[in-house]
Amino acid sequence: MKSTASCTTLTREQRANYLASLNAQSLPALMRSTWTWDDRALRRRSSELLTGLTAVRELQSGRVECPRPVLEAAEARVLAAAGEFVAEVLGTQLLADAGNAFREDLLPLVRATGELTAEAARALDALAVDVTGHVIERNEALTSILPEEQWEENAFGPDATGLARVAYSAGYTLSRTDYFAAAGLGAQAFDVAGSPTSDSVDLRHCTLAAAEKTGSWDPALVRARAKSTDSGWQITGEKWYVPGAATATKIFVVARNIGGPSLYLVDRNAPGVTIEPLDSLDEVHPLVRMVFEATPAVLIGREGAAGRIMNRTIDRATTALAAEQMGIVDRALECLSKALPSASDNESWRGYTKKLADLEVTRAGATALWYRAVRLQGGDDLDAAAAAAAMAHIGCSNAVRQVAMRLTSVADDLDAADVDAIATRSRSTDLLFGGPALAHERLLERLGI
């Protein structure tokens, strides 16, 4: 990566070197070389940058088809962001050689930031000429719409792509059917637990009660208690933000016993269960508070294993949500493409299409991250799958936020029900597991940073 060039243009070799060498090892090392390691804002920026770099590398791999201007814009953007990040981390040590080991190698990248930003703008201009909201090739294996009568057989299968197709279909059609509580949460927790009692549990009508009032999925913050009795187990405590309670007959509950957080199965109609509907943002998919008072329960898996179960379940669940978010994104881009100003009003048309082009670049990166998470979920490298899931959640949440905001800005020209549904669903999928701040910390934790 070393270079002594004084010009602002990076060679192809330099670009390739920066894209390869700026990673989960070098960026933390860069931050530790200054005072910035404990700066929460910069930690989040590093998470965003790592996610962006991964998305570009996936696009370069050819696993996601996209027009050349999309790739050029994405690459220039992430390198410009990297240059700005380096400048902020090094600070005064960038201005003069004070012995920082990273300065010489990274100086060409910082110098090229302005040119990279202009290059990204030129690529967007080229993309805007033909943009329609459907520029990027869709992966038919994941983005073909499944009719709802086929959801059950696909969502509960052993292949992660089945749930991905169901989730994408739910997002694209803005379906009112709740697939996520059972297929995205309950069934995933049960599978991770590895319990041998699968024949006795109807996973098609279950949900998972894990978070408490803070909304955190940190196993250390579980306060609900499980007590061993002569007849089995009893749970006392409360759970918040539980989805799918209206249709669930079985509830998986995370509660703490003497061995640590553990997973239990509770009958919805068991003694001591109280369900309180919450005033939920998404009225179509409401959340509830559940209270347990000495409620009979069955231990699922090993005592004390729910920390691992919660972590792996949230990785799978956020991968499913990423699929739903990309369905919403594609639906929103379709709506936006229908609201194109007349080409006769050249200034308005050019401004609008450039904004669409900008969204297509965001969508390309998010799609690449989503496909990667689905692909790795079926592999043996659990650490890589966990990091990929966290990146997909960050990238797809950002994409769905961006299209929802753009859609709202032109709402007068679109179907009001669609706009409202997209805005609500984008917000609920973004915040269900704690929102952007926790998502970035989750990624850094998965990367061991």
C-alpha positions as CSV (number, residue, x, y, z in Angstrom):
1,M,0.0,0.0,0.0
2,K,3.1,2.3,0.3
3,S,3.3,5.2,-2.1
4,T,5.1,8.5,-2.4
5,A,2.9,9.9,-5.2
6,S,2.1,13.6,-4.7
7,C,-0.8,13.7,-7.2
8,T,-4.4,13.3,-6.2
9,T,-5.3,10.5,-8.6
10,L,-4.9,6.9,-7.4
11,T,-3.7,4.2,-9.7
12,R,-5.8,1.1,-10.2
13,E,-3.2,-0.8,-8.2
14,Q,-3.4,1.7,-5.3
15,R,-7.2,1.4,-5.3
16,A,-7.1,-2.4,-5.2
17,N,-4.5,-2.3,-2.4
18,Y,-6.6,0.1,-0.3
19,L,-9.8,-1.9,-0.8
20,A,-8.0,-5.1,0.3
21,S,-5.9,-3.7,3.1
22,L,-8.5,-1.5,4.9
23,N,-10.1,-4.2,7.0
24,A,-11.1,-5.4,10.4
25,Q,-7.5,-5.6,11.4
26,S,-5.9,-2.5,9.9
27,L,-8.7,0.0,10.9
28,P,-8.6,-0.8,14.6
29,A,-4.8,-0.7,14.5
30,L,-5.0,2.7,12.9
31,M,-7.3,4.0,15.6
32,R,-5.2,2.5,18.4
33,S,-2.2,4.5,17.0
34,T,-4.0,7.7,18.1
35,W,-6.3,8.7,20.9
36,T,-9.4,7.8,18.9
37,W,-9.9,4.1,19.9
38,D,-12.5,4.9,22.5
39,D,-14.4,7.6,20.5
40,R,-17.9,6.1,20.0
41,A,-18.6,8.2,17.0
42,L,-15.5,7.1,15.2
43,R,-16.1,3.5,16.3
44,R,-19.5,3.7,14.5
45,R,-17.8,5.3,11.5
46,S,-15.3,2.4,11.4
47,S,-18.3,0.0,11.4
48,E,-19.9,1.9,8.5
49,L,-16.6,1.9,6.6
50,L,-16.0,-1.8,7.1
51,T,-19.6,-2.5,5.9
52,G,-19.1,-0.3,2.8
53,L,-15.7,-1.9,2.0
54,T,-17.2,-5.4,2.2
55,A,-20.1,-4.4,0.0
56,V,-17.8,-3.1,-2.7
57,R,-15.6,-6.2,-2.6
58,E,-18.8,-8.3,-3.0
59,L,-19.9,-6.2,-6.0
60,Q,-16.4,-6.6,-7.5
61,S,-16.6,-10.4,-7.2
62,G,-19.4,-10.5,-9.7
63,R,-21.8,-12.4,-7.4
64,V,-24.2,-9.5,-7.8
65,E,-24.8,-8.2,-11.3
66,C,-24.8,-4.4,-11.6
67,P,-24.0,-1.8,-14.3
68,R,-20.5,-0.5,-14.4
69,P,-21.4,3.0,-13.3
70,V,-22.9,1.5,-10.1
71,L,-19.7,-0.2,-9.3
72,E,-17.6,2.8,-10.1
73,A,-19.7,5.1,-7.9
74,A,-19.7,2.6,-5.0
75,E,-16.0,2.1,-5.2
76,A,-15.2,5.9,-5.4
77,R,-17.6,6.6,-2.6
78,V,-16.2,4.1,-0.1
79,L,-12.6,5.1,-0.9
80,A,-13.5,8.8,-0.4
81,A,-15.1,7.8,2.9
82,A,-12.0,5.9,3.9
83,G,-9.9,9.0,3.2
84,E,-12.1,11.2,5.3
85,F,-12.0,8.6,8.1
86,V,-8.2,8.4,8.0
87,A,-7.9,12.2,8.1
88,E,-10.2,12.4,11.2
89,V,-8.4,9.6,13.0
90,L,-4.8,10.9,12.3
91,G,-5.8,14.5,12.8
92,T,-2.7,16.7,13.3
93,Q,-0.4,13.8,12.7
94,L,-1.5,13.9,9.1
95,L,-0.2,17.4,8.6
96,A,3.4,16.6,9.4
97,D,5.4,13.4,10.0
98,A,5.3,12.8,13.8
99,G,6.3,9.2,13.6
100,N,2.8,7.6,13.0
101,A,3.4,4.3,11.2
102,F,0.3,4.7,9.1
103,R,0.7,8.2,7.7
104,E,3.0,7.6,4.7
105,D,0.9,4.7,3.3
106,L,-2.4,6.4,3.8
107,L,-1.5,9.9,2.7
108,P,-2.2,9.3,-1.0
109,L,-5.7,8.1,-0.1
110,V,-6.4,11.3,1.9
111,R,-5.1,13.5,-0.9
112,A,-7.3,11.8,-3.4
113,T,-10.6,12.3,-1.5
114,G,-11.7,15.3,-3.5
115,E,-11.1,13.6,-6.8
116,L,-12.8,10.4,-5.6
117,T,-15.9,12.4,-4.6
118,A,-16.0,14.0,-8.0
119,E,-15.6,10.6,-9.7
120,A,-18.5,9.2,-7.8
121,A,-20.6,12.2,-8.9
122,R,-19.7,11.6,-12.5
123,A,-20.6,7.9,-12.2
124,L,-24.0,8.9,-10.8
125,D,-24.5,11.3,-13.8
126,A,-23.8,8.4,-16.2
127,L,-26.2,6.1,-14.3
128,A,-28.9,8.8,-14.1
129,V,-29.2,8.9,-17.9
130,D,-30.8,5.5,-18.0
131,V,-32.1,5.0,-14.4
132,T,-35.6,3.7,-14.0
133,G,-35.6,2.1,-10.6
134,H,-34.8,-1.3,-12.1
135,V,-31.3,-0.8,-13.4
136,I,-29.7,-3.6,-11.3
137,E,-30.2,-7.2,-12.3
138,R,-32.3,-9.0,-9.7
139,N,-31.2,-12.4,-8.4
140,E,-34.2,-14.6,-9.4
141,A,-33.1,-17.3,-6.9
142,L,-33.9,-14.9,-4.0
143,T,-36.1,-12.2,-5.4
144,S,-38.8,-14.0,-7.3
145,I,-42.1,-13.4,-5.4
146,L,-43.5,-16.5,-3.7
147,P,-47.3,-16.7,-3.3
148,E,-48.3,-16.8,0.4
149,E,-49.7,-20.4,0.1
150,Q,-46.1,-21.5,-0.5
151,W,-44.6,-19.5,2.4
152,E,-44.9,-22.2,5.1
153,E,-43.1,-24.9,3.1
154,N,-40.2,-22.6,2.3
155,A,-39.8,-20.6,5.5
156,F,-39.3,-23.6,7.7
157,G,-37.0,-25.6,5.5
158,P,-33.3,-26.3,6.2
159,D,-32.1,-24.0,3.4
160,A,-31.6,-20.3,4.4
161,T,-32.6,-19.3,0.9
162,G,-36.2,-20.5,1.5
163,L,-36.7,-18.1,4.4
164,A,-34.9,-15.4,2.4
165,R,-37.4,-15.8,-0.5
166,V,-40.4,-15.6,1.9
167,A,-39.0,-12.6,3.7
168,Y,-38.3,-10.8,0.4
169,S,-41.8,-11.6,-0.8
170,A,-43.3,-10.2,2.4
171,G,-41.4,-7.0,2.0
172,Y,-42.1,-6.5,-1.7
173,T,-45.8,-7.2,-1.4
174,L,-46.2,-5.3,1.9
175,S,-47.9,-8.4,3.2
176,R,-50.0,-8.3,6.3
177,T,-49.1,-12.0,7.0
178,D,-46.7,-12.4,9.9
179,Y,-44.1,-15.0,8.9
180,F,-41.3,-13.5,11.0
181,A,-42.3,-14.4,14.6
182,A,-42.4,-18.1,13.9
183,A,-40.0,-18.6,11.0
184,G,-37.5,-15.8,11.7
185,L,-37.3,-16.0,15.5
186,G,-38.9,-19.0,17.2
187,A,-37.9,-21.7,14.7
188,Q,-34.3,-20.2,14.6
189,A,-33.9,-20.2,18.3
190,F,-35.1,-23.8,18.5
191,D,-32.8,-24.9,15.8
192,V,-29.8,-23.2,17.3
193,A,-30.6,-24.8,20.7
194,G,-30.4,-28.2,19.0
195,S,-33.1,-29.7,21.1
196,P,-34.2,-33.3,20.3
197,T,-37.8,-32.6,21.1
198,S,-38.7,-31.2,17.6
199,D,-41.7,-33.6,17.1
200,S,-43.5,-32.1,20.0
201,V,-43.3,-28.4,19.0
202,D,-45.4,-26.8,16.3
203,L,-42.9,-24.3,15.0
204,R,-45.4,-22.9,12.5
205,H,-47.2,-21.2,15.4
206,C,-44.5,-20.1,17.8
207,T,-42.6,-16.9,18.7
208,L,-39.6,-15.9,20.8
209,A,-39.7,-13.7,23.9
210,A,-36.1,-12.6,24.6
211,A,-35.8,-8.8,25.0
212,E,-37.0,-7.0,28.1
213,K,-38.0,-3.3,28.5
214,T,-34.7,-1.9,27.4
215,G,-35.0,-3.7,24.1
216,S,-31.5,-5.1,24.5
217,W,-30.5,-8.6,23.3
218,D,-27.5,-8.7,25.6
219,P,-27.8,-12.0,27.5
220,A,-26.2,-10.3,30.6
221,L,-29.3,-8.1,30.9
222,V,-31.8,-10.9,31.1
223,R,-33.8,-10.5,34.3
224,A,-36.6,-13.0,33.9
225,R,-36.0,-15.9,36.3
226,A,-36.4,-19.6,35.9
227,K,-36.8,-21.8,39.0
228,S,-36.5,-25.6,39.2
229,T,-39.3,-27.4,40.9
230,D,-40.3,-31.0,41.6
231,S,-42.5,-30.9,38.5
232,G,-40.1,-29.1,36.1
233,W,-39.4,-25.4,35.7
234,Q,-41.3,-22.2,36.4
235,I,-40.6,-18.7,34.9
236,T,-41.3,-15.4,36.6
237,G,-40.6,-12.1,34.9
238,E,-41.6,-10.0,31.9
239,K,-40.7,-9.8,28.2
240,W,-41.3,-6.9,25.8
241,Y,-41.6,-6.3,22.1
242,V,-42.7,-9.8,21.4
243,P,-44.1,-10.3,17.9
244,G,-46.7,-12.8,16.7
245,A,-48.3,-13.4,20.0
246,A,-51.8,-13.3,18.5
247,T,-51.2,-16.5,16.5
248,A,-48.5,-18.2,18.6
249,T,-49.5,-21.2,20.6
250,K,-46.0,-21.9,21.9
251,I,-43.6,-19.2,23.3
252,F,-39.9,-19.7,23.5
253,V,-38.7,-17.7,26.5
254,V,-35.2,-16.7,27.6
255,A,-34.9,-16.7,31.4
256,R,-32.0,-16.9,33.9
257,N,-31.4,-19.8,36.2
258,I,-28.5,-20.6,38.4
259,G,-26.5,-21.8,35.3
260,G,-27.2,-18.6,33.4
261,P,-29.6,-17.5,30.7
262,S,-31.4,-20.5,29.3
263,L,-34.2,-21.2,26.7
264,Y,-37.6,-22.5,27.8
265,L,-40.8,-23.4,26.1
266,V,-44.1,-22.1,27.4
267,D,-47.7,-22.8,26.4
268,R,-49.5,-19.6,25.5
269,N,-52.4,-20.6,27.7
270,A,-50.3,-21.9,30.6
271,P,-51.1,-20.6,34.1
272,G,-49.5,-17.3,34.9
273,V,-49.1,-16.0,31.4
274,T,-50.5,-12.4,30.8
275,I,-50.3,-10.8,27.3
276,E,-50.6,-7.0,27.1
277,P,-50.8,-5.4,23.7
278,L,-48.5,-2.5,23.2
279,D,-49.2,0.7,21.3
280,S,-47.1,-0.3,18.4
281,L,-45.8,1.8,15.5
282,D,-46.7,-1.0,13.0
283,E,-50.4,-1.8,13.7
284,V,-50.3,-4.6,11.1
285,H,-47.6,-6.4,13.0
286,P,-48.1,-5.4,16.7
287,L,-45.8,-6.1,19.6
288,V,-46.8,-7.2,23.0
289,R,-45.6,-7.3,26.6
290,M,-45.7,-10.8,28.2
291,V,-45.7,-11.3,32.0
292,F,-45.0,-14.7,33.5
293,E,-45.9,-15.6,37.1
294,A,-44.6,-19.0,38.2
295,T,-45.5,-20.2,34.7
296,P,-44.7,-23.9,34.0
297,A,-42.0,-24.2,31.4
298,V,-39.8,-26.9,29.7
299,L,-36.1,-26.4,29.3
300,I,-34.9,-26.4,25.7
301,G,-31.3,-27.4,25.1
302,R,-28.7,-27.0,27.8
303,E,-28.8,-24.9,30.9
304,G,-26.9,-21.6,30.5
305,A,-26.8,-21.9,26.7
306,A,-29.2,-19.0,25.9
307,G,-26.4,-16.4,25.5
308,R,-25.1,-18.4,22.5
309,I,-28.7,-19.0,21.4
310,M,-29.6,-15.3,21.5
311,N,-26.5,-14.3,19.6
312,R,-26.9,-16.8,16.8
313,T,-30.7,-16.3,16.6
314,I,-30.3,-12.6,16.2
315,D,-27.8,-13.2,13.4
316,R,-30.3,-15.4,11.6
317,A,-33.2,-13.1,12.3
318,T,-31.5,-10.0,11.0
319,T,-30.6,-11.9,7.9
320,A,-34.3,-12.6,7.4
321,L,-35.1,-9.0,8.1
322,A,-32.5,-7.9,5.5
323,A,-34.4,-9.9,2.9
324,E,-37.7,-8.2,3.9
325,Q,-36.0,-4.8,3.8
326,M,-34.7,-5.4,0.3
327,G,-38.2,-6.4,-0.8
328,I,-39.4,-3.1,0.6
329,V,-36.5,-1.3,-1.2
330,D,-37.4,-2.8,-4.5
331,R,-41.1,-2.0,-4.0
332,A,-40.2,1.6,-3.1
333,L,-37.9,2.0,-6.2
334,E,-40.7,0.7,-8.4
335,C,-43.0,3.4,-6.9
336,L,-40.4,6.1,-7.3
337,S,-39.8,5.1,-10.9
338,K,-43.5,5.7,-11.6
339,A,-43.2,9.3,-10.3
340,L,-40.5,10.4,-12.8
341,P,-41.1,14.1,-13.8
342,S,-41.7,14.7,-17.5
343,A,-38.5,14.5,-19.6
344,S,-39.6,17.8,-21.1
345,D,-38.8,19.5,-17.8
346,N,-35.1,18.7,-18.2
347,E,-33.9,20.2,-14.9
348,S,-36.4,18.4,-12.7
349,W,-36.0,15.1,-14.6
350,R,-32.2,15.2,-14.3
351,G,-32.4,16.0,-10.6
352,Y,-34.9,13.3,-9.9
353,T,-33.0,10.6,-11.9
354,K,-29.8,11.4,-10.2
355,K,-31.5,10.9,-6.8
356,L,-32.8,7.5,-8.1
357,A,-29.3,6.7,-9.3
358,D,-28.0,7.4,-5.9
359,L,-30.5,5.0,-4.4
360,E,-29.5,2.3,-6.9
361,V,-25.9,2.5,-5.7
362,T,-27.1,2.2,-2.1
363,R,-29.3,-0.7,-3.1
364,A,-26.5,-2.5,-4.9
365,G,-24.3,-2.5,-1.9
366,A,-27.1,-3.6,0.4
367,T,-28.1,-6.4,-1.9
368,A,-24.5,-7.7,-2.0
369,L,-24.4,-7.7,1.8
370,W,-27.7,-9.6,2.0
371,Y,-26.7,-12.2,-0.5
372,R,-23.4,-12.7,1.3
373,A,-25.2,-13.2,4.7
374,V,-27.6,-15.8,3.2
375,R,-24.7,-17.6,1.5
376,L,-22.5,-17.7,4.7
377,Q,-25.4,-18.7,7.0
378,G,-25.4,-22.1,5.4
379,G,-21.7,-22.6,5.9
380,D,-19.5,-23.9,8.7
381,D,-17.7,-20.6,9.6
382,L,-20.1,-19.3,12.3
383,D,-17.9,-16.3,13.0
384,A,-17.9,-15.2,9.4
385,A,-21.7,-15.8,9.2
386,A,-22.3,-13.7,12.3
387,A,-20.3,-10.7,10.9
388,A,-22.0,-11.0,7.6
389,A,-25.4,-11.0,9.2
390,A,-24.5,-7.8,11.2
391,M,-23.2,-6.1,8.0
392,A,-26.4,-7.1,6.1
393,H,-28.5,-5.6,8.8
394,I,-26.6,-2.3,8.8
395,G,-26.5,-2.1,5.0
396,C,-30.1,-3.1,4.3
397,S,-31.4,-0.9,7.2
398,N,-29.6,2.1,5.7
399,A,-31.0,1.3,2.2
400,V,-34.6,1.0,3.5
401,R,-34.3,4.2,5.5
402,Q,-33.0,6.1,2.4
403,V,-35.7,4.9,0.0
404,A,-38.4,5.5,2.6
405,M,-37.3,9.1,3.1
406,R,-37.1,9.7,-0.7
407,L,-40.6,8.2,-1.1
408,T,-42.0,10.4,1.5
409,S,-40.6,13.5,-0.2
410,V,-42.7,12.7,-3.4
411,A,-45.7,11.2,-1.6
412,D,-48.2,13.5,-3.4
413,D,-47.6,11.7,-6.6
414,L,-47.9,8.2,-5.2
415,D,-50.4,5.8,-3.6
416,A,-50.7,7.1,0.0
417,A,-51.3,3.6,1.4
418,D,-48.1,2.3,-0.2
419,V,-46.1,5.3,1.1
420,D,-47.4,4.9,4.6
421,A,-46.9,1.1,4.7
422,I,-43.3,1.4,3.3
423,A,-42.4,4.1,5.8
424,T,-43.8,2.2,8.7
425,R,-42.3,-1.1,7.8
426,S,-38.9,0.4,7.1
427,R,-38.9,1.9,10.6
428,S,-40.0,-1.2,12.4
429,T,-37.5,-3.5,10.6
430,D,-34.7,-1.0,11.4
431,L,-35.5,-0.6,15.1
432,L,-36.8,-4.1,16.2
433,F,-33.4,-5.2,17.4
434,G,-32.2,-1.9,18.9
435,G,-31.6,0.4,15.9
436,P,-28.4,1.6,14.2
437,A,-26.3,2.4,17.3
438,L,-26.7,-1.2,18.6
439,A,-26.3,-2.7,15.2
440,H,-22.9,-1.1,14.7
441,E,-21.7,-2.2,18.1
442,R,-23.0,-5.7,17.4
443,L,-20.9,-5.8,14.2
444,L,-17.8,-4.6,16.0
445,E,-18.4,-7.3,18.7
446,R,-18.9,-10.0,16.0
447,L,-15.5,-8.9,14.5
448,G,-13.8,-9.0,17.8
449,I,-13.1,-5.3,17.8
